């Protein structure tokens, strides 16, 4: 059974950094994209970043470019999201997910980790 478990969220001040991690298990992810989405109360879920497990190609939302970095650790089967220069508008629940290469929809989702950025 596929499991995605996020960690690393917390309360920080604007300008600070956080590193989120997603521990992935239950299958071989070599033919998958791993993604991070976020959703704040009353708002739609939005894409943040993704990485192709095989090859490491990365993709970012405009809001994340230049501040966030997605990476994967194949030895530990984790996907990380390094978030720098955090802004109050980054406050949200952050969710890890996966999508098989060639498919349009993301498949499994983690339970999320909360990031709160105060001014």
Secondary structure, 3 states (H helix, E strand, C coil): CCEEEEECCEEEECCCCEEEEEEEECCCCCCEEEEEEEECCCCCCEEEEEEECCCCCEEECCCCCCCEEEEEECCCCEEEEEECCCCHHHCEEEEEEEEECCCCCCCCECCCEEEEEEC
